[in-house]
Amino acid sequence: MTPRRAFTREGEEARRAALIAATLDLIAEGGPQAATVRAIALRAGVTQGLIRHYFASKEELTAAAHEALMTELTEASAARLDQMSDTHAGRLAKFVADAVSPPVTAPRAVSLWAASMHLVARDPHMRAVHEATYLAFRDRLERLIRDALAEAGRFTGDSRDLAIAANALLDGLWIEAGALPELFSPKQLKSIAIKVLSRLLQISLPEV
């Protein structure tokens, strides 16, 4: 009985993921208006009724797709943090460098983010997801900043403000890289991010 239940859960998760993937593909191709329930069902190869089994509304599905996108980008930024030999400064530098490098800066990701932003102000599902994913990234960045400052002997009570400023820096570089990828090299953006953040924090971060 246990293997059967596990298989059912895996099937449910796979179908839900397929609906999210179809939604993201359609938004990337034609904007949020292209992601109709009918189009999503056709792209995912399911019935419209099955979509309603997983999501109460199209708005809920769109918000879930945005959450999946932003969570994936945060995890990609943190992909190298488990390398235990690093100093805290090194871990912060890797996080920052990866946040402005492919695959995080892929034009598709920035385009999907931009397409979703106008929904944040008027859709409560999107607003809640945007807030949660923003805080998840910012809070992880703040912990890295706090650890790097402590390692350097700098104890400050404004790590939250520093994280907000650092996040704004990374967001700006990320948008520029995704919108105009031919103008920047990954090495250039990494160097800019690390140098500016080093000055902001008043500590030395290594180039990575």
C-alpha positions as YAML, in Angstrom:
chain: A
units: angstrom
residues:
- id: 1
  name: MET
  ca: [0.00, 0.00, 0.00]
- id: 2
  name: THR
  ca: [2.79, 2.47, 0.84]
- id: 3
  name: PRO
  ca: [4.43, 2.38, -2.65]
- id: 4
  name: ARG
  ca: [1.01, 2.99, -4.24]
- id: 5
  name: ARG
  ca: [0.39, 6.09, -2.14]
- id: 6
  name: ALA
  ca: [3.89, 7.40, -2.88]
- id: 7
  name: PHE
  ca: [3.31, 6.90, -6.60]
- id: 8
  name: THR
  ca: [0.04, 8.83, -6.37]
- id: 9
  name: ARG
  ca: [1.72, 11.75, -4.63]
- id: 10
  name: GLU
  ca: [4.46, 11.82, -7.24]
- id: 11
  name: GLY
  ca: [1.84, 11.82, -10.01]
- id: 12
  name: GLU
  ca: [-0.03, 14.68, -8.38]
- id: 13
  name: GLU
  ca: [3.15, 16.72, -8.02]
- id: 14
  name: ALA
  ca: [4.14, 16.02, -11.62]
- id: 15
  name: ARG
  ca: [0.77, 17.18, -12.97]
- id: 16
  name: ARG
  ca: [0.85, 20.30, -10.84]
- id: 17
  name: ALA
  ca: [4.39, 21.05, -12.05]
- id: 18
  name: ALA
  ca: [3.30, 20.53, -15.66]
- id: 19
  name: LEU
  ca: [0.53, 23.09, -15.25]
- id: 20
  name: ILE
  ca: [2.95, 25.59, -13.74]
- id: 21
  name: ALA
  ca: [5.48, 24.98, -16.53]
- id: 22
  name: ALA
  ca: [2.78, 25.45, -19.18]
- id: 23
  name: THR
  ca: [1.68, 28.71, -17.55]
- id: 24
  name: LEU
  ca: [5.23, 30.07, -17.49]
- id: 25
  name: ASP
  ca: [5.82, 29.08, -21.12]
- id: 26
  name: LEU
  ca: [2.66, 30.86, -22.25]
- id: 27
  name: ILE
  ca: [3.44, 34.01, -20.26]
- id: 28
  name: ALA
  ca: [6.96, 34.04, -21.69]
- id: 29
  name: GLU
  ca: [5.57, 33.76, -25.21]
- id: 30
  name: GLY
  ca: [2.66, 36.19, -25.05]
- id: 31
  name: GLY
  ca: [2.37, 37.82, -21.64]
- id: 32
  name: PRO
  ca: [-0.12, 37.05, -18.86]
- id: 33
  name: GLN
  ca: [-3.06, 37.45, -21.23]
- id: 34
  name: ALA
  ca: [-1.84, 34.47, -23.26]
- id: 35
  name: ALA
  ca: [-2.09, 32.15, -20.26]
- id: 36
  name: THR
  ca: [-5.80, 31.41, -20.48]
- id: 37
  name: VAL
  ca: [-7.21, 28.31, -18.83]
- id: 38
  name: ARG
  ca: [-7.88, 26.81, -22.24]
- id: 39
  name: ALA
  ca: [-4.35, 27.52, -23.50]
- id: 40
  name: ILE
  ca: [-2.77, 26.15, -20.33]
- id: 41
  name: ALA
  ca: [-4.83, 22.97, -20.58]
- id: 42
  name: LEU
  ca: [-3.85, 22.49, -24.23]
- id: 43
  name: ARG
  ca: [-0.17, 23.13, -23.53]
- id: 44
  name: ALA
  ca: [-0.13, 20.74, -20.57]
- id: 45
  name: GLY
  ca: [-2.20, 18.13, -22.36]
- id: 46
  name: VAL
  ca: [-4.97, 18.02, -19.75]
- id: 47
  name: THR
  ca: [-8.61, 19.03, -19.47]
- id: 48
  name: GLN
  ca: [-9.67, 22.40, -18.13]
- id: 49
  name: GLY
  ca: [-11.49, 20.58, -15.35]
- id: 50
  name: LEU
  ca: [-8.22, 19.04, -14.16]
- id: 51
  name: ILE
  ca: [-6.75, 22.51, -13.70]
- id: 52
  name: ARG
  ca: [-9.57, 23.34, -11.32]
- id: 53
  name: HIS
  ca: [-8.71, 20.20, -9.35]
- id: 54
  name: TYR
  ca: [-5.30, 21.69, -8.50]
- id: 55
  name: PHE
  ca: [-6.00, 25.43, -8.50]
- id: 56
  name: ALA
  ca: [-9.15, 27.26, -7.40]
- id: 57
  name: SER
  ca: [-8.68, 29.94, -10.08]
- id: 58
  name: LYS
  ca: [-6.42, 31.01, -12.90]
- id: 59
  name: GLU
  ca: [-5.12, 33.76, -10.61]
- id: 60
  name: GLU
  ca: [-4.04, 31.14, -8.08]
- id: 61
  name: LEU
  ca: [-2.25, 29.18, -10.81]
- id: 62
  name: THR
  ca: [-0.52, 32.32, -12.09]
- id: 63
  name: ALA
  ca: [0.66, 33.13, -8.57]
- id: 64
  name: ALA
  ca: [1.95, 29.56, -8.12]
- id: 65
  name: ALA
  ca: [3.88, 29.91, -11.37]
- id: 66
  name: HIS
  ca: [5.43, 33.17, -10.19]
- id: 67
  name: GLU
  ca: [6.35, 31.55, -6.88]
- id: 68
  name: ALA
  ca: [8.00, 28.63, -8.70]
- id: 69
  name: LEU
  ca: [10.01, 31.01, -10.89]
- id: 70
  name: MET
  ca: [11.26, 33.21, -8.05]
- id: 71
  name: THR
  ca: [12.04, 30.27, -5.75]
- id: 72
  name: GLU
  ca: [14.06, 28.66, -8.54]
- id: 73
  name: LEU
  ca: [16.06, 31.86, -9.02]
- id: 74
  name: THR
  ca: [16.80, 32.16, -5.29]
- id: 75
  name: GLU
  ca: [17.94, 28.54, -5.12]
- id: 76
  name: ALA
  ca: [20.15, 29.06, -8.18]
- id: 77
  name: SER
  ca: [21.78, 32.03, -6.42]
- id: 78
  name: ALA
  ca: [22.45, 29.83, -3.38]
- id: 79
  name: ALA
  ca: [23.60, 26.75, -5.30]
- id: 80
  name: ARG
  ca: [27.25, 27.01, -4.21]
- id: 81
  name: LEU
  ca: [26.72, 27.89, -0.55]
- id: 82
  name: ASP
  ca: [27.28, 24.34, 0.63]
- id: 83
  name: GLN
  ca: [30.99, 24.46, -0.17]
- id: 84
  name: MET
  ca: [32.09, 24.28, 3.45]
- id: 85
  name: SER
  ca: [35.71, 25.38, 2.93]
- id: 86
  name: ASP
  ca: [34.63, 28.95, 2.24]
- id: 87
  name: THR
  ca: [34.84, 31.84, 4.64]
- id: 88
  name: HIS
  ca: [31.66, 33.78, 5.33]
- id: 89
  name: ALA
  ca: [32.96, 36.51, 3.03]
- id: 90
  name: GLY
  ca: [33.50, 33.90, 0.34]
- id: 91
  name: ARG
  ca: [30.00, 32.51, 0.76]
- id: 92
  name: LEU
  ca: [28.51, 35.99, 0.45]
- id: 93
  name: ALA
  ca: [30.61, 36.70, -2.64]
- id: 94
  name: LYS
  ca: [29.47, 33.48, -4.31]
- id: 95
  name: PHE
  ca: [25.82, 34.22, -3.57]
- id: 96
  name: VAL
  ca: [26.15, 37.73, -4.98]
- id: 97
  name: ALA
  ca: [28.08, 36.55, -8.05]
- id: 98
  name: ASP
  ca: [25.59, 33.81, -8.84]
- id: 99
  name: ALA
  ca: [22.65, 36.21, -8.41]
- id: 100
  name: VAL
  ca: [23.94, 38.22, -11.41]
- id: 101
  name: SER
  ca: [25.06, 35.29, -13.56]
- id: 102
  name: PRO
  ca: [23.32, 32.73, -15.78]
- id: 103
  name: PRO
  ca: [20.98, 30.94, -15.31]
- id: 104
  name: VAL
  ca: [19.60, 33.56, -12.90]
- id: 105
  name: THR
  ca: [20.03, 36.37, -15.45]
- id: 106
  name: ALA
  ca: [18.46, 34.45, -18.33]
- id: 107
  name: PRO
  ca: [16.38, 36.89, -20.42]
- id: 108
  name: ARG
  ca: [13.38, 34.57, -20.11]
- id: 109
  name: ALA
  ca: [13.44, 34.83, -16.30]
- id: 110
  name: VAL
  ca: [13.58, 38.63, -16.35]
- id: 111
  name: SER
  ca: [10.84, 38.76, -18.99]
- id: 112
  name: LEU
  ca: [8.58, 36.52, -16.88]
- id: 113
  name: TRP
  ca: [9.20, 38.65, -13.81]
- id: 114
  name: ALA
  ca: [8.39, 41.85, -15.69]
- id: 115
  name: ALA
  ca: [5.22, 40.34, -17.16]
- id: 116
  name: SER
  ca: [3.99, 39.46, -13.68]
- id: 117
  name: MET
  ca: [4.76, 42.72, -11.93]
- id: 118
  name: HIS
  ca: [1.64, 44.58, -13.02]
- id: 119
  name: LEU
  ca: [-0.45, 41.86, -11.37]
- id: 120
  name: VAL
  ca: [1.15, 42.40, -7.96]
- id: 121
  name: ALA
  ca: [-0.68, 45.67, -7.30]
- id: 122
  name: ARG
  ca: [-4.14, 44.31, -8.08]
- id: 123
  name: ASP
  ca: [-4.09, 40.58, -7.36]
- id: 124
  name: PRO
  ca: [-3.86, 39.47, -3.70]
- id: 125
  name: HIS
  ca: [-2.46, 36.06, -4.67]
- id: 126
  name: MET
  ca: [0.38, 37.67, -6.60]
- id: 127
  name: ARG
  ca: [1.06, 40.23, -3.91]
- id: 128
  name: ALA
  ca: [1.35, 37.54, -1.23]
- id: 129
  name: VAL
  ca: [3.68, 35.43, -3.37]
- id: 130
  name: HIS
  ca: [5.80, 38.41, -4.38]
- id: 131
  name: GLU
  ca: [6.21, 39.46, -0.76]
- id: 132
  name: ALA
  ca: [7.09, 35.95, 0.41]
- id: 133
  name: THR
  ca: [9.67, 35.33, -2.31]
- id: 134
  name: TYR
  ca: [11.20, 38.78, -1.88]
- id: 135
  name: LEU
  ca: [11.57, 38.22, 1.86]
- id: 136
  name: ALA
  ca: [13.03, 34.75, 1.35]
- id: 137
  name: PHE
  ca: [15.80, 36.16, -0.85]
- id: 138
  name: ARG
  ca: [16.39, 39.25, 1.28]
- id: 139
  name: ASP
  ca: [16.50, 37.32, 4.55]
- id: 140
  name: ARG
  ca: [19.01, 34.84, 3.14]
- id: 141
  name: LEU
  ca: [21.12, 37.74, 1.91]
- id: 142
  name: GLU
  ca: [20.88, 39.42, 5.31]
- id: 143
  name: ARG
  ca: [22.14, 36.30, 7.10]
- id: 144
  name: LEU
  ca: [25.11, 36.09, 4.77]
- id: 145
  name: ILE
  ca: [25.88, 39.79, 5.27]
- id: 146
  name: ARG
  ca: [25.60, 39.50, 9.05]
- id: 147
  name: ASP
  ca: [27.96, 36.50, 9.13]
- id: 148
  name: ALA
  ca: [30.50, 38.20, 6.85]
- id: 149
  name: LEU
  ca: [30.46, 41.38, 8.95]
- id: 150
  name: ALA
  ca: [30.92, 39.40, 12.17]
- id: 151
  name: GLU
  ca: [33.81, 37.49, 10.62]
- id: 152
  name: ALA
  ca: [35.47, 40.81, 9.78]
- id: 153
  name: GLY
  ca: [34.96, 42.08, 13.33]
- id: 154
  name: ARG
  ca: [32.27, 44.54, 12.32]
- id: 155
  name: PHE
  ca: [29.16, 44.28, 14.46]
- id: 156
  name: THR
  ca: [26.31, 46.42, 13.27]
- id: 157
  name: GLY
  ca: [22.64, 46.70, 14.01]
- id: 158
  name: ASP
  ca: [21.68, 47.73, 10.49]
- id: 159
  name: SER
  ca: [22.14, 44.42, 8.67]
- id: 160
  name: ARG
  ca: [18.51, 44.60, 7.51]
- id: 161
  name: ASP
  ca: [19.06, 48.00, 5.87]
- id: 162
  name: LEU
  ca: [22.26, 46.74, 4.28]
- id: 163
  name: ALA
  ca: [20.43, 43.71, 2.92]
- id: 164
  name: ILE
  ca: [17.70, 45.90, 1.42]
- id: 165
  name: ALA
  ca: [20.33, 48.07, -0.27]
- id: 166
  name: ALA
  ca: [22.30, 45.04, -1.48]
- id: 167
  name: ASN
  ca: [19.14, 43.45, -2.83]
- id: 168
  name: ALA
  ca: [18.36, 46.64, -4.76]
- id: 169
  name: LEU
  ca: [21.86, 46.54, -6.26]
- id: 170
  name: LEU
  ca: [21.44, 42.92, -7.35]
- id: 171
  name: ASP
  ca: [17.96, 43.54, -8.72]
- id: 172
  name: GLY
  ca: [19.21, 46.41, -10.86]
- id: 173
  name: LEU
  ca: [22.08, 44.41, -12.32]
- id: 174
  name: TRP
  ca: [19.81, 41.41, -12.83]
- id: 175
  name: ILE
  ca: [17.26, 43.42, -14.80]
- id: 176
  name: GLU
  ca: [19.95, 45.04, -16.96]
- id: 177
  name: ALA
  ca: [21.61, 41.69, -17.66]
- id: 178
  name: GLY
  ca: [18.35, 40.03, -18.61]
- id: 179
  name: ALA
  ca: [17.04, 42.92, -20.71]
- id: 180
  name: LEU
  ca: [20.32, 43.64, -22.55]
- id: 181
  name: PRO
  ca: [22.46, 40.51, -22.22]
- id: 182
  name: GLU
  ca: [24.73, 41.44, -25.12]
- id: 183
  name: LEU
  ca: [26.02, 44.52, -23.26]
- id: 184
  name: PHE
  ca: [27.52, 42.73, -20.27]
- id: 185
  name: SER
  ca: [29.71, 39.74, -19.60]
- id: 186
  name: PRO
  ca: [29.03, 37.53, -16.55]
- id: 187
  name: LYS
  ca: [32.53, 38.34, -15.27]
- id: 188
  name: GLN
  ca: [31.85, 42.09, -15.53]
- id: 189
  name: LEU
  ca: [28.60, 41.90, -13.59]
- id: 190
  name: LYS
  ca: [30.11, 39.67, -10.91]
- id: 191
  name: SER
  ca: [32.97, 42.12, -10.46]
- id: 192
  name: ILE
  ca: [30.64, 45.13, -10.24]
- id: 193
  name: ALA
  ca: [28.37, 43.44, -7.71]
- id: 194
  name: ILE
  ca: [31.22, 42.31, -5.47]
- id: 195
  name: LYS
  ca: [33.12, 45.62, -5.61]
- id: 196
  name: VAL
  ca: [30.06, 47.75, -4.86]
- id: 197
  name: LEU
  ca: [28.91, 45.47, -2.06]
- id: 198
  name: SER
  ca: [32.41, 45.49, -0.55]
- id: 199
  name: ARG
  ca: [32.27, 49.27, -0.39]
- id: 200
  name: LEU
  ca: [28.74, 49.25, 1.01]
- id: 201
  name: LEU
  ca: [29.68, 46.82, 3.78]
- id: 202
  name: GLN
  ca: [33.18, 48.23, 4.26]
- id: 203
  name: ILE
  ca: [34.75, 44.77, 4.15]
- id: 204
  name: SER
  ca: [36.80, 42.92, 1.55]
- id: 205
  name: LEU
  ca: [34.90, 40.34, -0.48]
- id: 206
  name: PRO
  ca: [36.90, 37.99, -2.75]
- id: 207
  name: GLU
  ca: [36.46, 37.89, -6.49]
- id: 208
  name: VAL
  ca: [34.87, 34.59, -7.56]
...
